[in-house]
């Protein structure tokens, strides 16, 4: 049944529909609203903002990270230890569920105003996805020049860098969601947002499943995505 559900989710992703991804009971224990970045609209951002409530982030496949020269934010901060010694003390070396943060830089499209409105964030995400797709046919210099012309940093969209060889080492929402994009055959960038509960914690798995049932959305568990990927769902 899990394979059938994932196949249905891949079809939904290809049609621009949301899916819900729960990482693991042994990890964050969070469910993320997930949509292909190329299909993000102001309505998508509004749904995540109102019905999920976490941080809206956009993932990038490792190939895109390499082409656009997207750094990990932790590495950017480390480069500035000499100028700002406090940054050494703030190193993310005690994450209780992981060994590395996926956070990269934050961006706004240059045609946005403040960058935080639903319309502005949707423009930033959709244009990032467009450039990500186009970057595959560009040289690194061309891609990085286009990136700088179209976007500014810092901004209101948090980019997340996928690790090489998706799901081989790190199995966070960044990799799970990006892997789903790869398998769905869309631009390998997902926009995700954690679902929050009214009790001050992450929305429980059970309530996230009920939300999925209510709105006819696929609810996927990370372990099933990983197994599907290993069985050849990645097309390799």
N, C-alpha and C positions, 0 to 999 in steps of 0.2 A: 504493500500500500504506500510505503514511503516513496518508492521510485515513481509511482503514478502521481503522487502529490507533487514531487519535485518537477516532473515533466509538465504538469499543469502550471506550476509556478513559473517555469521557464517560458511557457506560452504567454502567461499574464505579463511577465516582464517585457516581452517583445511587443506587447500591445500597450505598454505604458502604464500598467496597473501596479498598484502597491502589493508587496508581499511582506509578511512579518517574519523576522529571523531571530530566534532565541539562540544565544551562543552555547552555553553549557551550564549545568548545575555546579560544575567545578571551576567556573571562571567568573564572569561578571554577573551571571544569572539575570541578564537583561534581554528584553525583546526590542529590536529596532524595526521601525517602519523603514521600508527599503523600496526605492524606485530607481529605474535607469535614469542617469543624469540627463541623457539626451531628450528625455520626455518631460523633464521638470517644468512646471508652470507655476504661476502665482497661486493657483488652487492647491498644487502639491505642497508648496511651502506653508500655506495657511493650514492645511490638514495636519501637517507635522507639528506646527506651532501650537495648534489648539488641541489636537487629539493625542499627540505624543508628549510634547512638552520638554524634551531633552535638548541636546545640542545638535543643531542641523549641520551635518558635515558631508563633504564630498570626497569619495575615494578616487585614487588614481592607480592604475595598474603599474607595475614596476617599469615596464617599457616606456610608459608615459613619463614617469618620474625621471627616468634617465634622459629621455629626449628633451624635456623641459628644464632639466637640472633642478628638480624640486628637492630641497634639503629636508632632513628631519629637523624639527624645531629644536630638539635637544642638542643636535650638533651645532646649530646656529648659536645657541646660548653658550655652548662650550667654547666656541671660538672667541667669545667675548669675556672669558674669565679674567684676563689681565686687566681689561678696562673696568669691569664690574665684578670684583671678587665675590660678591654675594651670590652670583650665579653658580659658583662652585658648590655652595652650600645647598642650593635648590635643586641639585641634580636628581632626576627621577630614578633613583636606584633602589627604591623600596616599594615599588608597585606590588600590591599583594597578590595579584592574579596574573602578572605578566613580567617579562624581562625587558621589554622595550615599548616605548610609546610610539604610536603610529602618527602622531601629530606632525604635520608639516607647517608651512606658512599659512596665513590668512590672506584672502584676496577680495577685492571688489572689481567688477568690470569698470572701465573708465567712463562708460556712459551712464553709470548709476549716480544718484545724488548722495544720500547718506549711506546707501548700501544695505540698510537693514530692513527696508520694507519688503513685503512679499514680492512685489514686482521687481525690485532691485535684486533681491537674492535669486529670484528665478532667472533673471537675465544673466547674472554672474555664473550660475550653475550651467545653464544651457549653452552659453558661449564657451565655457571651459570645456564642456563635453564636445562641442563642435571643433574646437582647436585640438583637443586630444585626438580625435579621429583624423583630422587633417595632418597631425604631426607625424603619422606613420609614413607619409609620403614626402616629408621634408627632411632636410639635413638638420643636424642638431643646432647649428647656428641660425638657420632659418626659423626653426621652431621657437627657439629662445627669444629671438628678435620679435616674432609675432606675439609671443606671450607678454613680453614687456610693453609692446604697443597697445595691447588690448586690456591689460589688467594693471592694477596698482596694489601695493601691499604696505601696511596691513589693511585688512578689510573685514567683512562680516561673514564670509564663507570659510570655514575651517577645512583645509585640505588634509587628507589622510593618505600616507604613502603605504602601498602594499609592499610586502616583502617579496624577494625573488622566489620563484617556484611556489606559487600560491599553495597554501595549506600544507606545505611540507614541514615547516617549523612552527610558524605562528598561526594560530587558528582563531583570531579575533574577528569581530564584525567586519573590519576592513577587508580581511582576506575572504571571509565567507561571502560577503555581498559582492565583492569584485569577481570572485569565482562564478557566482550565479550570472553575472553579466557576460562573462566569457562564454559560459555554456549556453546562454540565451542568444548569443550571436549579435549582441548590441555593442556599442562603444563601451570598453571595459572601465567604466566609472559609474559608481552607484552613489546616490544621495540617501543618507540614513539619518535617523533620529531616534534616540532612546525613548521608550514609552514609560512615563512616570505615573505613579499612583497618587491618590489623594491622601495617603498616610505619611507622605514625606519620603517614601522609598520608591524603588523601581516598581513598576507594575508587575504583579505576580504573573507567573507563567499561566496559571489557570484563567486569570482575568484577561490576559492577552489572547488566549485561545477563544474566550467568549467574544471578545471584540472581533476577532477574525471571522467567527461564525456569523455574527450579527451583520457584518458588511461583506460577506462572501469573499474573504481574502484567504490566501494560503498561509498557514502557519507552519514554519519549517524549523527543525532543530538542527543545530550545527553538526551533530554527529551524523545525521542522515545526509547532509550536504557533502560532508567529507567522504563518506562511504560511496556516494554516487560519483563523486569526482574520481575517486580511486578506481572505480569500476570502468572508467572510460568516458564519463560524462563530459570531460574536458576536451573531447575530440582528438586526443593524441593516441 
